[in-house]
Amino acid sequence: MINGTRLIGMTDQIYVPTIAGLRAFVAVAHHRHFGTAAKNLGLSQPTLSQALAGLEAGLERSLVERSTRRVFLTEDGERLLPAAERVVDAVTEFTSVAAGSNGSLSGTVRLGLIPTIAPYILPGVLAGMAEKIPGLRLRVVEDQTARLLDALRSGAVDVAMLALPTDASGIVEIPMYQEDFVLALPAGHPLSGRKRVSPEVLADLPLLLLDEGHCLRDQALEVCQLAGVRPDVGPTRAASLATAVQCVAGGLGVTLIPRTAVAVEAERGPLTTAEFAGGTARPGRRIGLVARASSPRLAEFREFAASITETVAAGGAVRVLSP
């Protein structure tokens, strides 16, 4: 039922909204876009609009204002959103328990990963989870950081592996591991095989960057900024790390890649690497699992993060962080 129910008592009527209406409201509130909200919930846009309209009719108040270009919350919408989020999270907990998740790691977990993590750790993680936690069912979503955070807030994913910190409100960060960046070079490059390269060399090298929206692009630029250099960024850009590495192998420049990516990318072409100086202070990134602060499954997700970390750390390419 989309429009909800009215419970009739002796003197008044109490409106009871449907879960579909509340999910629609929370998704639209987080995405501020009906099409994106519908996609994340796996609904058609008319179905989502009908569910939200039913909720507003039952409450006898508008929650969302719509125009041709903008979607924003009314004063009532802002006031009622936290309560709606709590209800949606409680329903998620209920369905998890019904599926057999009762505080131990089991049931379905919808895991988001950024593109510079997913291809390099997923094979090991999926195999490891199947062996260690056979009762766990993983659903994987690969996307950029901003869209994964939106999906997390709307309930489309349960947790996401991202570079930390996210600086996102309402989000709990569970640190997992630290990994170094290495400098990817074409075969025969003068820096190939070097172990103590200064980041300052980036001022004199044609640096290839990923497209806007990839956190690795921002991290590469931050490495240059901390080294006090302005990189020689050429016109070549890549939509994926694999493409950037292939451009490097073809002699179009150099790029930074996380250490967990080296083994996979080195198999695809004539790629060499150099390591930065600095010991534990080498340029790198912190990876963690993030979840909604309101999620009732946080204890499970901490166990989940520890299990993934153990699998990734077994390869020797990362340093484990304290949770």
N, C-alpha and C positions, 0 to 999 in steps of 0.2 A: 504494500500500500504506500502510495507516494505522499498523500496529503496529511497523514497522521490520524490520530484518534482523539475524540473528546470523551473523557470519562465523566459521566453524569452523576452527580451526588445529590444530596438533599436540597442544597441551596445554590449550587454553582456548577460550572463545568470546567474541567481541567484539560487543557490541550496537551497531548503527548506526541511530540514530533517523531517522525521516522528516522532511523539511522541513515537512510539514503539522503534525506533532506539535510541532516547535520553534516554528513560527509561532503555533500555538494557545497554547503556554506563554507566549511573549513578549507576546501580545495580552492574555491574562488577567492576567498580572503587571502590565501597565501600566494596564489599565482597572479591575482588581479587580471585574469584573462580567462574567459569562459572556455575557449578552445583548448588551451593548455591544461586547464583544470579537468575538463572532460577526458582528454587523452590520458592523463595520469591516473584517472579512476577507471579507465577502460570503458567509458560510456560514450554515447553519442552526445553532441552538444544539446540537441533538443531534450534528451532525457535528463541531463544535468540541470538545464534551465527549468524544466517542469518540477524537478525535485526541490530546487531552491524556491521557486514560486509557491509551491505547496507549503513549505516551511514558513515563508513570510505571511501567507494567507492565514495559516493556523495561529501564528503569533499575533496577527493583526498589526504588524509593523514591518517597515522596510529595513532590510539588513544591508543591502548593497545598492549603490547608485550606479546606473549604467549610462554611458553616453557613446557616441560613435567612436571615440578614441580612448576613453578611460573607464576603468572600473575601480571604485573605491568604496570603503565601508561608511555606512551612516554612523551616527553617534550610537544608536542601538546596536549596530553590528559590532562596533569596537568594544562595547560593553559586554556583549554576549559571547564574543569569540573565545575567550579563555575557557568558559564553561563548556562550549561546544567541543573544543579540543580535548578536554578531559573526558567527555563522554565517548568520543571517537577512540581515544586511547584505551578506555576501559573495555569497549567492545572488542578491540584488537586483542587485549589480554584474554577476554572471555573465549574468543575463537581459538586462541593459541592453546589455552587449557583444554578446550574441547577436543583439539587435535592431538593432545597428549603432552603438551608443554606445561609442566607444573613446577617450574623453577629451575629444572635442569635443562641443559641445552638440547632441545629437540623440536620437532615441528618444522614449520616453514620460516625461513629467514630470507627476506628480500634484500640483497646486498648490492649497493652501488659502488662502482669503482671508477676512478678517473682513467683516461686512456694511456697514461704513462705508468700505470700500475698493472692494469688488468692483463695484458698479454704476457707479462713476465712472471707473475706469481700464480695466476689462476690454475695452470696445469697441476702444480704441486699442491696447491690448497684444495682443489677439488678431489684429488686422489687421497690426500691426507684426511679430509673430512669423511669421505666414504669409508675409510678404514677405522678412524678413531670414533666417529659419532654417526653410526649407521642410521640413527633415528632422525637425523637432521636433513631437511630438504632445502637446498639452496636455489634461489632464483637470482640471476645476475643481471644487473643493468649497468652498462658502460655509458658515461656521459661526462661532460665538463663539470667543474666544481659548482658553479652557480646553479646549474640546472639540477644537480644532485641535491643540493641544499633545499631547493624548492620542492623536489620530490619527497625529501625527508619530512619537511614541514607539513606537506599535504597528506602524508601517510602512504604515498605510492611506493616508498622503500622504507625498510625498517632501520637500516644502518648503512653507512657509507665509509669507504676507505679513502681518505683525503690527505693532502699535505697540511700539516698544522703550523700555526694556529689558523682557524677559520674566521675568528672574530665575529661569529654569528650568535645572535641572541637566542636563548631557549634551547641551546645545543650543548650536550655533554661531550667532551673530548676525552678519549681513552688512548693515551700514547702507546705506540707499539714498537717502532724501531726507527733508527737513524741510519741513513745511507749517504755515502759520498757521491758527488758528481765526478765524472771523469770526462776528459776532453777527447772527443771522437775525432779522428784524423784520417785522411786518406793514406793508403799504403805508401811507404817511402818518405813520409813527411819527416823533416828534421827533428821534430819533437817526439816522434813515435817511440814508445817504450820508456820515456823519461818518467821518473818517480817523484820528483820534487819541483814541478813547474809552478811558477808564480802566476796567480790570476792576472797579473799585469800584462802578460803576453797577449791577452785578449784584445788589447788596444791595437795590435798590429796584425790580427788575423781576421779574415772574413767570416763573421759569425752568422750562422743560420739559426733562425728562430722559428718557433711554432706560431700558428695563427693566434690572434687575439682570443682570449677566453681560456687558453691553456695555462694552468698555473706554472708549468715548467718554463714558459716564456718569461713570466714575471720573475721567477727565481733566477733565471740566467741573467736577466738585466740587473737584479739585485746583487749578484756576485760581482758584476762589473762595477756597480756603484760602490760597493764596499771596498773594492780594490782601487778605487779612485781613477777609473779609466772610462773613456767613452768608446764603446766597441765599434768596430767597423761593420755595421749591419748593412748587408747588401739587399737587393730587391727580392731575392729568393726567399720564400716563406713556405712552410709545409703545414698541412692539416693534421699530420700524424708524425710521431717520432720515427716510425719506420721509414717514412718518406724522407724526413730530414737526414737520416743516416744514409740512405741510398744516394742522396745528393752529395753528402760528404764523400762517400766511396767513389763517386764520379768526379771528384775534384772541384766541387763548387764552393767549398768552404769547410768550416769546422762547426761543431756544435757540442753542447753539454748533454750528457745522458746520465741517468742514475745508474749506479753500479749493478743493480738487479737486472738491468736491460742489456748489459754487455754481452753475456753468453749468447743470448738469442740473436741480437743484432749482428754479432761478429760472424755468425753462420750464413748471413744473407749476402755478404759481399766482402771485398778486400778492405776491411776496416782495421785500423790500429787505434791505440789509445795512449794517453799520457795521464799521469796522476798529479794532482795538485799537492803542493807542500802544505804543511800546517798540522800534521798529526790529527788529533781529534777535532781540531779547529778547521779542517778542510771544508771547502764549500760543499754543501749537501742539503738534505731536507729531512724533516721529521714527518713520519707517517703515523696516522692514528685512525681509530675507528670512531665515528661520531654518531650520536643518536639523539633523539628528542629528550630533553630533560624530563618531560612528563611521562616518558615511556615506562610502563610497569615491568619491562623485561630487561632493565639495566643490568641486573646481576647476571643474567644469561649472556648479555652482550659482552660483558667483561670477560666471561669465560670464553666466548667466541673469539674475542680479540687475542687472548692469550694463546689459544690453539693455532690461530693463523700465524702469530708471531713465531711460535715454536717451529712451524713448518718453514717459514721464510728464512729464519735465522740458521736453520740446518745447512743452508747453502753457503754460509760463511761470508755473505756479501753485506751484511747489515750488523748494527749494534743494537741490542735490545734495550729499550727504554723502560724505566719504572712506571707502572700504571698509576 
